């Protein structure tokens, strides 16, 4: 099938590359000429395991192309996937300017039937706005005689459920495919095309959940809101566990073994970040406000997460005192999660602000996100503050002469370090573990002062 992907960001690039991997002829459009040039020269603008190989293989096979040519992109595919960004607006709602601009561009150039697929994460009712934007352009062209009357299209919702760091695997082996179509003749035509597109994923069992468009749009937000809720729930319990002498890891095993609860997303830590959970929780809450509803649970989820990002800094200040002038700390992990270089809403940014505001200096290291961290932290801090941040060449290099190690991201490379070397390089053997990578009892035996999240019962004298 001939497919057009509008937007080569995280979702668009993964979607386009993986659909090409299935044998489709994919045209990826992006208005950023530098990004398109990078992709055409074999580069990848994001870090995602396995993606570079998939892109290279399908470019070489002629199944995947990148361009800034809007007219050519519209002419290419009957299926037009909109996969542009929907950043949070000032009021927390999703900013749909890029989605609607993409829809208008399709309307200005299309001839013949098109299926417009909303792949971007969008609030309920967006499909109607996309449809209206398209129709305005088509009506204007029909009135001028540029195209014949009766040009038709259908708008479909097909939200993505990709995890950063495992996106290629998630796309190629989906646990579910959500598709929302209109119950009209054109909607049925679109449904058949989407069914054909996703047929390779449904050969062993049916993975597609068919529903109306609005329900599909809502499903994406509901899924992310539920996952964010589980994270904040465990983080709040972990903070209480520290106060009452409870091991949150034991609690996690105890409740996660209940099949009604399950073990996923029950890990206490330094809070969630990234491009999805913070933005989508806010957008769903904003949708509720627009309909005179108040989502009390989601308000608490967001508040708990904002507070949780402060926990590591508070633990450091409790141990060393509120004035950290003259203190130096090593930070392991800058990306919001492992296997990505994404620094959006990363807890490490909050920790760095806390430490620098208290007068400390820091050495930071991340296996992948160092380049992105330099860019982002230049925006977060002024020149004087940046001068107190050293970008280390490796994990052990970051430890040199530090008063303590603070772990923020659970990279696999951090899970089995040389603890004797850690003790040698640090001024004192102290670890603040924001992801509970290590067992407190083992740290105690190794002569390391250990501060986890919700695990203080095991490190008390």
VOGU-3710 file (C-alpha; in Angstrom, 3 decimals, decimal comma):
1> xxxxxxxxxx> 0,000/0,000/0,000  1,073/3,601/-0,600  1,168/5,511/2,671  2,030/9,086/3,580  3,292/9,982/7,060  3,095/13,668/7,979  5,715/14,443/10,609  8,991/12,609/11,266  9,094/13,058/15,010  9,089/10,148/17,416
11> xxxxxxxxxx> 5,711/8,680/16,385  5,878/9,510/12,694  9,369/8,153/12,096  8,714/4,887/13,948  5,348/4,434/12,232  6,719/5,157/8,775  9,775/2,944/9,157  7,810/0,016/10,559  5,075/0,212/7,915  7,800/0,205/5,264
21> xxxxxxxxxx> 9,310/-2,840/6,970  6,018/-4,628/6,247  6,450/-3,973/2,512  4,479/-0,759/2,123  5,607/2,200/0,016  5,979/5,002/2,582  6,475/8,730/1,956  7,472/10,695/5,066  6,850/14,438/4,980  8,448/16,987/7,276
31> xxxxxxxxxx> 8,676/20,745/6,823  11,994/20,836/8,687  14,498/20,768/5,814  17,438/20,070/8,128  15,732/17,016/9,587  14,816/15,703/6,135  18,402/16,212/4,968  19,678/14,335/8,027  17,334/11,410/7,337  18,211/11,309/3,654
41> xxxxxxxxxx> 21,888/11,209/4,582  21,400/8,196/6,835  21,102/10,029/10,149  18,425/9,633/12,827  17,168/12,643/14,851  16,177/10,593/17,909  17,664/7,722/19,890  15,477/4,633/19,679  16,902/1,088/19,776  16,633/-0,666/16,415
51> xxxxxxxxxx> 15,156/2,294/14,544  18,302/3,310/12,644  18,636/-0,175/11,179  14,982/-0,313/10,100  15,189/3,109/8,453  18,434/2,280/6,636  17,163/-1,081/5,402  13,947/0,324/3,965  15,558/3,418/2,449  17,973/1,121/0,646
61> xxxxxxxxxx> 15,080/-1,026/-0,553  13,249/2,027/-1,900  10,257/1,576/0,392  10,915/4,647/2,562  11,537/8,219/1,415  11,747/11,603/3,151  10,775/14,943/1,659  9,562/18,491/2,334  7,306/18,429/-0,761  3,727/18,775/0,518
71> xxxxxxxxxx> 2,038/18,310/-2,858  4,023/15,150/-3,545  3,174/13,761/-0,114  -0,552/14,252/-0,633  -0,402/12,732/-4,110  1,512/9,686/-2,847  -0,781/7,903/-0,431  -4,494/7,280/-0,169  -3,746/6,762/3,528  -2,502/10,042/5,018
81> xxxxxxxxxx> -1,205/9,632/8,589  -1,010/12,819/10,640  1,764/12,262/13,194  2,754/15,799/14,146  3,328/17,153/17,639  0,524/18,217/19,975  2,391/20,164/22,667  0,665/21,410/25,776  -0,812/24,885/25,425  -0,552/27,459/28,219
91> xxxxxxxxxx> -3,819/26,246/29,761  -2,771/22,575/29,617  -4,888/21,701/26,600  -3,381/20,043/23,537  -2,184/22,535/20,924  -3,699/21,339/17,643  -2,209/23,960/15,322  0,113/21,459/13,627  -2,607/18,826/13,251  -5,011/21,315/11,661
101> xxxxxxxxxx> -2,265/22,755/9,449  -1,558/19,242/8,173  -5,268/18,739/7,477  -5,472/22,008/5,548  -2,445/21,058/3,455  -4,095/17,775/2,527  -7,271/19,627/1,549  -5,320/22,081/-0,620  -3,683/19,344/-2,704  -5,861/16,218/-2,624
111> xxxxxxxxxx> -7,788/14,848/-5,568  -9,764/11,687/-5,191  -10,636/9,769/-2,032  -8,269/9,981/0,948  -8,261/8,421/4,399  -6,854/10,864/6,938  -5,545/8,969/9,959  -5,047/10,877/13,212  -1,978/9,169/14,697  -1,062/12,101/16,925
121> xxxxxxxxxx> -2,393/12,085/20,478  -5,409/14,374/20,257  -8,381/15,217/22,496  -11,911/14,019/21,882  -13,524/15,876/19,005  -10,316/16,479/17,026  -11,475/14,330/14,111  -14,429/16,671/13,619  -12,079/19,667/13,570  -9,791/17,925/11,078
131> xxxxxxxxxx> -12,804/17,106/8,925  -13,992/20,711/9,016  -10,545/22,079/8,130  -10,326/19,704/5,171  -13,804/20,551/3,963  -13,137/24,286/3,953  -10,167/23,792/1,635  -11,999/21,347/-0,612  -15,055/23,621/-0,883  -12,828/26,550/-1,882
141> xxxxxxxxxx> -11,107/24,516/-4,573  -14,405/23,147/-5,896  -15,851/26,674/-6,037  -12,851/27,879/-8,049  -13,041/24,912/-10,389  -9,642/23,593/-9,330  -11,155/20,175/-8,641  -14,410/18,466/-9,521  -17,255/18,581/-7,036  -17,697/15,561/-4,797
151> xxxxxxxxxx> -14,112/15,013/-3,614  -14,455/12,737/-0,600  -12,480/11,621/2,414  -12,829/9,893/5,764  -11,109/10,766/9,042  -9,957/7,850/11,210  -8,496/7,787/14,719  -5,596/5,353/15,195  -3,733/6,342/18,393  -0,235/5,053/19,061
161> xxxxxxxxxx> 0,780/3,033/22,124  4,553/3,121/21,770  6,934/3,131/24,713  10,075/5,197/24,217  13,001/2,821/24,289  10,906/-0,075/22,926  8,930/1,618/20,153  10,004/-0,578/17,235  9,210/-3,721/19,207  5,875/-2,261/20,334
171> xxxxxxxxxx> 4,886/-1,392/16,781  5,909/-4,712/15,250  4,388/-6,788/18,065  1,437/-4,738/19,310  -0,699/-5,859/22,221  -3,620/-3,957/20,697  -4,456/-1,788/17,696  -7,154/0,812/18,319  -9,018/2,155/15,291  -12,006/4,495/15,309
181> xxxxxxxxxx> -14,120/4,875/12,150  -17,385/6,604/11,275  -20,452/4,426/10,752  -20,929/5,783/7,229  -20,316/4,498/3,724  -17,028/6,422/3,576  -16,190/5,232/7,071  -16,702/1,625/6,011  -14,437/2,202/3,030  -11,782/3,582/5,363
191> xxxxxxxxxx> -12,263/0,648/7,719  -11,541/-1,845/4,952  -8,338/-0,033/4,044  -7,177/0,078/7,670  -8,070/-3,593/8,044  -5,899/-4,427/5,025  -3,022/-2,285/6,350  -2,954/-3,988/9,751  -3,732/-7,508/8,494  -0,124/-8,718/9,073
201> xxxxxxxxxx> -0,539/-8,109/12,813  -3,776/-10,060/13,078  -2,839/-13,376/11,488  -2,356/-15,254/14,763  -5,125/-13,494/16,667  -7,281/-10,413/16,273  -5,541/-7,489/17,944  -7,697/-4,689/16,544  -10,243/-2,963/18,748  -12,751/-1,306/16,428
211> xxxxxxxxxx> -14,784/1,570/17,817  -16,186/4,982/16,999  -13,754/7,839/16,424  -14,384/9,697/19,690  -13,909/6,556/21,770  -10,588/5,857/20,021  -9,376/9,384/20,762  -10,387/8,990/24,410  -8,752/5,564/24,760  -5,241/6,950/24,302
221> xxxxxxxxxx> -5,665/9,518/27,077  -7,356/7,002/29,358  -4,465/4,540/28,962  -1,770/7,095/29,773  -3,792/8,513/32,653  -4,130/5,045/34,197  -0,402/4,343/33,927  0,472/7,728/35,404  -1,973/7,056/38,237  -0,288/3,780/39,144
231> xxxxxxxxxx> 3,118/5,467/39,238  1,967/8,337/41,441  0,051/5,961/43,712  3,176/3,907/44,413  5,327/6,989/44,845  2,940/8,375/47,436  2,937/5,052/49,288  6,752/4,947/49,111  7,035/8,318/50,810  4,790/7,086/53,611
241> xxxxxxxxxx> 6,760/3,817/53,768  9,911/5,810/54,560  8,159/7,379/57,528  6,522/4,291/59,021  9,326/1,769/58,505  8,010/-0,229/55,551  9,877/-1,709/52,575  7,969/-0,538/49,484  9,559/-3,294/47,366  8,017/-5,947/49,608
251> xxxxxxxxxx> 4,697/-4,140/49,302  5,046/-4,057/45,507  5,518/-7,816/45,381  2,643/-8,319/47,773  0,079/-6,316/45,838  1,465/-6,996/42,357  0,857/-10,718/42,712  -2,880/-10,018/42,848  -4,106/-10,608/39,259  -6,602/-7,785/39,666
261> xxxxxxxxxx> -3,676/-5,391/40,170  -0,676/-6,920/38,370  2,999/-5,959/38,711  3,412/-3,379/35,931  3,993/0,304/36,680  4,191/-0,247/40,435  7,812/0,826/40,861  8,466/3,684/43,251  10,944/6,256/42,010  11,752/9,874/41,270
271> xxxxxxxxxx> 8,594/10,613/39,293  7,570/10,239/35,664  8,543/12,533/32,800  8,727/12,422/29,031  6,541/13,770/26,269  3,387/11,779/27,013  2,290/11,314/30,617  2,653/14,924/31,857  1,101/16,414/28,717  -1,704/13,871/28,375
281> xxxxxxxxxx> -2,758/14,040/32,025  -3,024/17,814/31,708  -4,905/17,611/28,409  -7,450/15,130/29,760  -8,014/17,308/32,832  -8,485/20,310/30,557  -11,034/18,419/28,464  -12,970/17,667/31,656  -12,954/21,351/32,626  -14,318/22,299/29,211
291> xxxxxxxxxx> -17,271/20,015/29,952  -17,788/21,282/33,512  -16,258/18,183/35,024  -13,389/17,870/37,496  -11,119/14,830/37,416  -10,064/14,813/41,059  -7,880/11,717/40,805  -5,888/13,093/37,873  -5,365/16,363/39,692  -3,829/14,402/42,547
301> xxxxxxxxxx> -1,735/12,306/40,145  -0,151/15,427/38,693  0,393/17,015/42,117  2,014/13,858/43,504  4,328/13,614/40,505  5,403/17,240/40,794  6,204/16,644/44,451  7,973/13,349/43,751  10,476/15,051/41,476  11,568/17,040/44,540
311> xxxxxxxxxx> 12,129/13,971/46,728  15,739/13,228/45,758  16,808/16,826/46,305  15,037/16,832/49,662  16,792/13,611/50,713  20,175/15,110/49,823  19,370/18,291/51,762  18,185/16,286/54,770  21,437/14,322/54,823  23,880/17,197/54,164
321> xxxxxxxxxx> 21,869/20,206/55,330  19,955/22,823/53,319  23,099/24,825/52,473  25,076/22,757/49,963  27,719/25,372/49,151  31,056/23,587/48,854  29,359/20,235/48,249  29,779/18,300/44,991  27,506/15,515/43,740  27,621/12,913/40,982
331> xxxxxxxxxx> 24,430/12,394/38,960  23,872/9,172/37,025  21,068/9,402/34,484  19,614/12,468/32,759  17,029/11,123/30,290  13,552/10,690/31,747  13,829/6,916/31,231  16,419/4,452/29,887  16,928/3,664/26,179  16,108/7,201/25,083
341> xxxxxxxxxx> 17,771/10,600/24,998  14,476/12,369/25,753  14,930/15,051/28,415  11,379/16,414/28,343  9,990/16,766/31,884  12,916/14,651/33,128  13,217/14,380/36,949  16,967/14,994/36,612  16,251/18,574/35,569  14,337/19,200/38,788
351> xxxxxxxxxx> 17,082/17,594/40,870  19,765/19,723/39,227  17,765/22,880/39,895  17,397/21,885/43,550  21,111/21,157/44,036  22,355/24,240/42,211  19,908/26,530/44,012  21,355/25,245/47,299  24,873/26,093/46,168  26,222/22,691/45,100
361> xxxxxxxxxx> 28,277/21,743/42,075  27,549/18,570/40,090  29,076/16,138/37,617  26,518/14,479/35,342  26,580/11,394/33,138  24,081/9,581/30,925  24,964/6,749/28,507  22,966/8,313/25,637  21,526/11,732/26,519  24,688/13,821/27,002
371> xxxxxxxxxx> 24,311/15,809/23,777  20,608/16,429/24,361  21,342/17,296/27,993  23,801/19,991/26,950  21,144/21,533/24,727  18,340/21,341/27,300  20,352/22,434/30,323  21,562/25,475/28,395  17,903/26,513/28,337  17,320/25,647/32,010
381> xxxxxxxxxx> 20,322/27,418/33,559  22,227/30,656/33,138  25,943/30,816/32,361  26,992/31,012/36,014  24,894/27,974/36,887  26,106/25,992/33,880  29,658/26,606/35,030  28,837/24,484/38,094  27,780/21,504/35,949  30,528/19,209/34,657
391> xxxxxxxxxx> 29,621/16,815/31,858  31,565/13,684/32,741  33,114/11,305/30,212  31,809/8,198/31,967  29,958/6,914/35,000  33,088/6,466/37,096  34,528/9,783/35,966  31,441/11,519/37,342  32,168/10,155/40,828  35,560/11,804/41,270
401> xxxxxxxxxx> 35,655/13,807/44,536  31,860/13,790/44,875  30,223/13,869/48,300  27,609/11,353/47,118  26,183/9,609/44,078  22,573/10,309/43,056  20,947/7,883/40,577  18,013/9,291/38,601  17,585/7,019/35,536  17,573/3,217/35,683
411> xxxxxxxxxx> 19,971/2,455/32,826  21,090/-1,184/32,737  24,692/0,021/32,771  24,097/1,325/36,308  22,661/-1,891/37,743  25,892/-3,767/38,471  28,633/-1,198/39,042  31,979/-1,776/40,746  31,020/-0,748/44,259  34,616/-0,826/45,456
421> xxxxxxxxxx> 35,512/1,707/42,788  32,513/3,804/43,778  33,767/3,854/47,360  37,277/4,797/46,235  36,162/7,663/44,013  33,540/9,208/46,314  34,607/11,313/49,288  32,273/9,172/51,371  30,391/5,982/50,352  26,884/7,486/50,044
431> xxxxxxxxxx> 24,294/6,633/47,369  20,877/8,198/46,819  19,040/5,728/44,594  16,053/7,339/42,881  15,100/4,098/41,125  15,748/1,469/43,824  18,316/-0,326/41,669  20,164/-1,856/44,604  19,259/-3,915/47,642  19,690/-1,908/50,862
441> xxxxxxxxxx> 20,946/-4,929/52,806  23,679/-5,546/50,224  24,678/-1,893/50,379  24,892/-2,079/54,152  27,127/-5,154/53,906  29,318/-3,321/51,369  29,785/-0,413/53,744  27,726/2,015/51,666  25,258/4,467/53,175  22,157/3,941/51,066
451> xxxxxxxxxx> 19,048/6,073/50,599  16,361/4,553/48,389  12,735/5,486/47,771  10,484/3,863/50,354  13,225/1,575/51,690  14,604/3,423/54,718  13,506/0,652/57,113  16,361/-1,495/55,759  19,074/1,125/56,198  18,331/2,392/59,685
461> x> 21,051/1,918/62,267
//
